[in-house]
C-alpha cells in the first residue's frame, strides 16, 4: 500500500462534484493499492487519469481522478477529480496546471534535506 495525499484542489473538486466522504475514502484506498493505475496524460510529466465507478453508475459513468506518483519514495498525490459527464478530457490549461503541480511536487521531494542518509 502506498501513502496517498489528497491535495486541496482534489478535496475542493470532490466536494463540487458531489463525491461523498465514503466514496472519497474508497478512492483513496483503491489508489493506495494501485498507485500506477490509469493512463498517462501526454505532456504532463507523469500525471495519470484513473477511471473509477461512481455509486450506481459504473466506470463508464463514473469519476475521473487525476493522480501523480513520482516513485516508491513518494506518496501518490490526488490532484483533482471530475465526473465523466462534466468533461471528457482535461483542457490544455488544466493539463498545464497539473503538469506545473507535478513538477513542484517532484522538486519538493528531491530537495537535499529529504535525502536518506
DOVEXDO-683869 format. One line per 3 residues: number of its first residue (from 1); their letters; for each residue x, y, z of N, C-alpha, C, CB. Coordinates in nm, 3 decimals. Glycine has a CB too. Layout:
N
NUM	a	X Y Z X Y Z X Y Z X Y Z; ...
***
This chain:
117
1	xxx	0.084 -0.119 0.000 0.000 0.000 0.000 0.088 0.124 0.000 -0.095 0.001 0.122; 0.054 0.217 -0.084 0.128 0.342 -0.097 0.053 0.452 -0.022 0.147 0.381 -0.247; 0.127 0.542 0.039 0.065 0.658 0.103 -0.001 0.744 -0.004 0.171 0.741 0.184
4	xxx	-0.116 0.801 0.029 -0.190 0.886 -0.064 -0.213 1.022 0.001 -0.326 0.820 -0.106; -0.189 1.129 -0.075 -0.212 1.265 -0.028 -0.325 1.325 -0.112 -0.082 1.352 -0.039; -0.428 1.371 -0.043 -0.537 1.443 -0.110 -0.501 1.591 -0.111 -0.676 1.417 -0.038
7	xxx	-0.476 1.648 -0.227 -0.443 1.790 -0.235 -0.569 1.873 -0.209 -0.381 1.825 -0.373; -0.549 2.000 -0.174 -0.663 2.090 -0.154 -0.748 2.098 -0.281 -0.615 2.230 -0.113; -0.681 2.102 -0.395 -0.751 2.109 -0.523 -0.841 1.986 -0.540 -0.650 2.119 -0.640
10	xxx	-0.792 1.868 -0.502 -0.871 1.745 -0.513 -0.991 1.750 -0.419 -0.784 1.623 -0.481; -0.968 1.789 -0.293 -1.077 1.792 -0.195 -1.186 1.889 -0.240 -1.024 1.832 -0.055; -1.146 2.005 -0.288 -1.241 2.105 -0.337 -1.320 2.051 -0.456 -1.167 2.236 -0.376
13	xxx	-1.250 1.990 -0.551 -1.317 1.935 -0.670 -1.411 1.820 -0.631 -1.213 1.885 -0.772; -1.371 1.739 -0.534 -1.456 1.627 -0.490 -1.586 1.681 -0.432 -1.382 1.541 -0.384; -1.577 1.786 -0.352 -1.700 1.846 -0.295 -1.790 1.900 -0.406 -1.665 1.959 -0.195
16	xxx	-1.729 1.974 -0.501 -1.807 2.032 -0.610 -1.869 1.926 -0.700 -1.719 2.124 -0.693; -1.804 1.811 -0.712 -1.851 1.702 -0.796 -1.958 1.618 -0.725 -1.735 1.613 -0.838; -1.971 1.636 -0.594 -2.070 1.560 -0.518 -2.021 1.425 -0.469 -2.190 1.539 -0.601
19	xxx	-1.889 1.409 -0.459 -1.831 1.284 -0.409 -1.853 1.278 -0.258 -1.677 1.274 -0.444; -1.914 1.169 -0.211 -1.939 1.155 -0.068 -1.809 1.121 0.006 -2.045 1.045 -0.042; -1.810 1.138 0.138 -1.692 1.103 0.218 -1.659 0.954 0.203 -1.716 1.137 0.367
22	xxx	-1.763 0.870 0.199 -1.740 0.726 0.181 -1.675 0.697 0.046 -1.873 0.648 0.193; -1.721 0.764 -0.058 -1.661 0.745 -0.190 -1.516 0.794 -0.192 -1.742 0.819 -0.298; -1.491 0.908 -0.126 -1.353 0.958 -0.120 -1.263 0.859 -0.049 -1.348 1.094 -0.049
25	xxx	-1.308 0.803 0.061 -1.229 0.703 0.134 -1.202 0.581 0.045 -1.301 0.660 0.263; -1.303 0.538 -0.030 -1.286 0.424 -0.120 -1.186 0.456 -0.231 -1.422 0.382 -0.181; -1.191 0.578 -0.283 -1.096 0.620 -0.387 -0.954 0.618 -0.332 -1.131 0.761 -0.439
28	xxx	-0.935 0.675 -0.213 -0.802 0.679 -0.151 -0.750 0.537 -0.130 -0.806 0.756 -0.017; -0.833 0.449 -0.078 -0.791 0.311 -0.052 -0.754 0.239 -0.182 -0.902 0.233 0.020; -0.834 0.259 -0.285 -0.806 0.192 -0.412 -0.677 0.243 -0.474 -0.923 0.212 -0.509
31	xxx	-0.657 0.374 -0.474 -0.535 0.433 -0.530 -0.413 0.388 -0.449 -0.544 0.588 -0.533; -0.426 0.378 -0.317 -0.315 0.333 -0.233 -0.270 0.193 -0.273 -0.355 0.334 -0.084; -0.365 0.109 -0.311 -0.332 -0.028 -0.352 -0.290 -0.037 -0.499 -0.452 -0.119 -0.328
34	xxx	-0.319 0.067 -0.576 -0.292 0.067 -0.721 -0.229 0.200 -0.765 -0.422 0.041 -0.801; -0.112 0.234 -0.713 -0.055 0.367 -0.740 -0.021 0.395 -0.886 0.068 0.385 -0.658; -0.002 0.292 -0.965 0.033 0.310 -1.107 -0.087 0.293 -1.200 0.142 0.213 -1.146
37	xxx	-0.206 0.290 -1.143 -0.327 0.272 -1.224 -0.352 0.395 -1.311 -0.449 0.245 -1.134; -0.423 0.372 -1.417 -0.466 0.482 -1.503 -0.376 0.501 -1.624 -0.470 0.608 -1.425; -0.422 0.587 -1.711 -0.349 0.619 -1.834 -0.269 0.746 -1.814 -0.447 0.634 -1.954
40	xxx	-0.143 0.744 -1.864 -0.061 0.865 -1.860 -0.124 0.971 -1.950 0.086 0.835 -1.905; -0.123 1.093 -1.904 -0.174 1.205 -1.984 -0.055 1.271 -2.052 -0.254 1.308 -1.895; -0.056 1.271 -2.184 0.055 1.326 -2.262 0.089 1.469 -2.220 0.021 1.322 -2.411
43	xxx	0.218 1.497 -2.210 0.264 1.632 -2.185 0.245 1.685 -2.045 0.199 1.722 -2.277; 0.230 1.594 -1.947 0.206 1.639 -1.810 0.314 1.596 -1.712 0.073 1.588 -1.762; 0.417 1.532 -1.758 0.525 1.493 -1.668 0.492 1.377 -1.576 0.563 1.608 -1.586
46	xxx	0.405 1.287 -1.621 0.376 1.167 -1.542 0.242 1.166 -1.472 0.480 1.149 -1.442; 0.157 1.262 -1.500 0.024 1.266 -1.440 -0.062 1.161 -1.509 -0.040 1.409 -1.452; -0.150 1.097 -1.430 -0.235 0.989 -1.481 -0.383 1.021 -1.462 -0.201 0.856 -1.412
49	xxx	-0.465 0.963 -1.550 -0.610 0.972 -1.536 -0.662 0.832 -1.504 -0.678 1.029 -1.666; -0.726 0.820 -1.389 -0.780 0.692 -1.342 -0.932 0.697 -1.353 -0.734 0.661 -1.195; -0.989 0.596 -1.415 -1.135 0.587 -1.426 -1.187 0.500 -1.312 -1.178 0.529 -1.565
52	xxx	-1.277 0.558 -1.232 -1.334 0.485 -1.119 -1.485 0.497 -1.122 -1.277 0.538 -0.985; -1.554 0.392 -1.076 -1.700 0.396 -1.078 -1.757 0.492 -0.974 -1.756 0.257 -1.056; -1.866 0.556 -1.010 -1.944 0.634 -0.913 -2.054 0.542 -0.862 -2.004 0.766 -0.978
55	xxx	-2.100 0.568 -0.745 -2.203 0.484 -0.686 -2.322 0.471 -0.781 -2.248 0.542 -0.551; -2.350 0.348 -0.821 -2.465 0.320 -0.906 -2.447 0.352 -1.054 -2.580 0.393 -0.855; -2.327 0.395 -1.096 -2.309 0.433 -1.236 -2.205 0.350 -1.309 -2.271 0.577 -1.245
58	xxx	-2.117 0.281 -1.238 -2.011 0.205 -1.303 -1.901 0.296 -1.354 -2.068 0.123 -1.417; -1.798 0.235 -1.413 -1.682 0.313 -1.460 -1.717 0.409 -1.573 -1.572 0.221 -1.506; -1.804 0.364 -1.665 -1.831 0.448 -1.782 -1.902 0.578 -1.744 -1.916 0.371 -1.882
61	xxx	-1.976 0.578 -1.636 -2.044 0.700 -1.593 -1.986 0.753 -1.464 -2.192 0.674 -1.576; -1.868 0.710 -1.430 -1.811 0.741 -1.300 -1.723 0.863 -1.298 -1.734 0.627 -1.252; -1.622 0.856 -1.213 -1.531 0.966 -1.190 -1.400 0.946 -1.265 -1.503 0.981 -1.041
64	xxx	-1.336 1.057 -1.292 -1.200 1.059 -1.344 -1.114 1.125 -1.237 -1.190 1.135 -1.483; -1.018 1.051 -1.185 -0.929 1.101 -1.081 -0.793 1.126 -1.145 -0.918 1.001 -0.960; -0.740 1.245 -1.126 -0.611 1.282 -1.182 -0.508 1.268 -1.070 -0.613 1.428 -1.241
67	xxx	-0.408 1.182 -1.093 -0.309 1.150 -0.989 -0.167 1.176 -1.038 -0.324 1.003 -0.946; -0.077 1.186 -0.942 0.065 1.192 -0.974 0.141 1.104 -0.876 0.118 1.339 -0.970; 0.221 1.011 -0.930 0.304 0.922 -0.849 0.443 0.925 -0.908 0.247 0.775 -0.846
70	xxx	0.536 0.983 -0.832 0.672 1.001 -0.881 0.768 0.890 -0.846 0.725 1.126 -0.830; 0.720 0.784 -0.782 0.807 0.672 -0.746 0.784 0.625 -0.605 0.951 0.711 -0.765; 0.842 0.512 -0.571 0.815 0.447 -0.442 0.861 0.528 -0.322 0.880 0.312 -0.439
73	xxx	0.947 0.629 -0.343 0.991 0.712 -0.232 0.899 0.831 -0.208 1.133 0.761 -0.257; 0.788 0.836 -0.280 0.692 0.946 -0.271 0.551 0.891 -0.254 0.701 1.036 -0.395; 0.462 0.971 -0.194 0.321 0.932 -0.192 0.259 0.949 -0.330 0.243 1.016 -0.088
76	xxx	0.139 0.898 -0.347 0.058 0.928 -0.464 -0.021 1.054 -0.429 -0.039 0.806 -0.503; -0.021 1.150 -0.519 -0.094 1.274 -0.496 -0.220 1.273 -0.581 -0.007 1.397 -0.529; -0.334 1.296 -0.516 -0.461 1.310 -0.587 -0.474 1.458 -0.621 -0.584 1.258 -0.502
79	xxx	-0.472 1.491 -0.749 -0.468 1.631 -0.792 -0.606 1.690 -0.814 -0.388 1.643 -0.918; -0.694 1.616 -0.880 -0.830 1.664 -0.900 -0.920 1.547 -0.937 -0.836 1.775 -1.010; -1.048 1.572 -0.942 -1.147 1.470 -0.978 -1.261 1.540 -1.050 -1.199 1.393 -0.850
82	xxx	-1.322 1.468 -1.144 -1.441 1.520 -1.210 -1.527 1.403 -1.253 -1.403 1.611 -1.331; -1.655 1.431 -1.272 -1.747 1.329 -1.323 -1.732 1.321 -1.474 -1.895 1.361 -1.283; -1.743 1.201 -1.528 -1.726 1.183 -1.672 -1.820 1.274 -1.749 -1.749 1.037 -1.712
85	xxx	-1.940 1.291 -1.700 -2.038 1.374 -1.769 -2.003 1.522 -1.770 -2.171 1.357 -1.706; -1.914 1.564 -1.681 -1.876 1.706 -1.673 -1.778 1.745 -1.784 -1.814 1.736 -1.538; -1.690 1.654 -1.822 -1.593 1.678 -1.930 -1.537 1.545 -1.974 -1.478 1.776 -1.885
88	xxx	-1.484 1.540 -2.094 -1.426 1.415 -2.143 -1.277 1.409 -2.115 -1.452 1.401 -2.293; -1.208 1.519 -2.134 -1.064 1.525 -2.110 -1.028 1.655 -2.042 -0.985 1.509 -2.242; -0.905 1.664 -1.995 -0.857 1.788 -1.937 -0.831 1.890 -2.047 -0.728 1.765 -1.854
91	xxx	-0.867 2.014 -2.020 -0.838 2.121 -2.115 -0.687 2.144 -2.119 -0.913 2.253 -2.077; -0.640 2.217 -2.219 -0.497 2.248 -2.228 -0.451 2.325 -2.105 -0.468 2.330 -2.356; -0.534 2.418 -2.057 -0.498 2.495 -1.937 -0.487 2.404 -1.815 -0.601 2.605 -1.911
94	xxx	-0.580 2.309 -1.802 -0.577 2.218 -1.687 -0.458 2.124 -1.698 -0.708 2.137 -1.678; -0.426 2.077 -1.817 -0.306 1.992 -1.834 -0.181 2.068 -1.793 -0.293 1.945 -1.981; -0.174 2.194 -1.831 -0.059 2.277 -1.793 -0.054 2.294 -1.642 -0.066 2.415 -1.863
97	xxx	-0.170 2.318 -1.579 -0.175 2.337 -1.434 -0.130 2.211 -1.359 -0.316 2.376 -1.391; -0.181 2.094 -1.399 -0.142 1.972 -1.327 0.004 1.937 -1.354 -0.233 1.855 -1.368; 0.053 1.971 -1.472 0.194 1.949 -1.502 0.282 2.035 -1.411 0.223 1.981 -1.650
100	xxx	0.241 2.161 -1.390 0.314 2.252 -1.302 0.313 2.199 -1.159 0.253 2.393 -1.306; 0.198 2.151 -1.113 0.188 2.095 -0.978 0.276 1.971 -0.965 0.041 2.059 -0.944; 0.273 1.883 -1.064 0.356 1.762 -1.060 0.504 1.798 -1.053 0.329 1.673 -1.184
103	xxx	0.546 1.895 -1.130 0.686 1.937 -1.129 0.724 1.995 -0.993 0.713 2.042 -1.240; 0.635 2.074 -0.933 0.661 2.130 -0.799 0.673 2.019 -0.695 0.550 2.229 -0.759; 0.588 1.918 -0.706 0.594 1.804 -0.613 0.728 1.732 -0.628 0.476 1.705 -0.639
106	xxx	0.768 1.706 -0.753 0.897 1.639 -0.777 1.012 1.719 -0.717 0.921 1.620 -0.928; 1.011 1.849 -0.739 1.118 1.935 -0.686 1.122 1.930 -0.534 1.100 2.080 -0.733; 1.005 1.935 -0.471 0.998 1.933 -0.325 1.051 1.802 -0.269 0.853 1.955 -0.278
109	xxx	1.016 1.692 -0.333 1.057 1.561 -0.281 1.201 1.525 -0.314 0.967 1.455 -0.333; 1.265 1.602 -0.396 1.404 1.574 -0.426 1.499 1.679 -0.370 1.424 1.564 -0.576; 1.451 1.757 -0.273 1.537 1.854 -0.206 1.640 1.778 -0.123 1.454 1.951 -0.115
112	xxx	1.760 1.833 -0.110 1.868 1.763 -0.037 1.832 1.725 0.106 1.991 1.849 -0.035; 1.755 1.808 0.176 1.723 1.777 0.315 1.629 1.658 0.328 1.662 1.897 0.382; 1.567 1.615 0.219 1.480 1.497 0.222 1.556 1.367 0.196 1.370 1.512 0.119
115	xxx	1.678 1.377 0.151 1.756 1.256 0.118 1.781 1.171 0.242 1.891 1.295 0.053; 1.775 1.041 0.221 1.805 0.947 0.330 1.955 0.940 0.348 1.747 0.807 0.301; 1.997 0.925 0.471 2.141 0.916 0.500 2.187 0.774 0.509 2.175 0.988 0.628
***
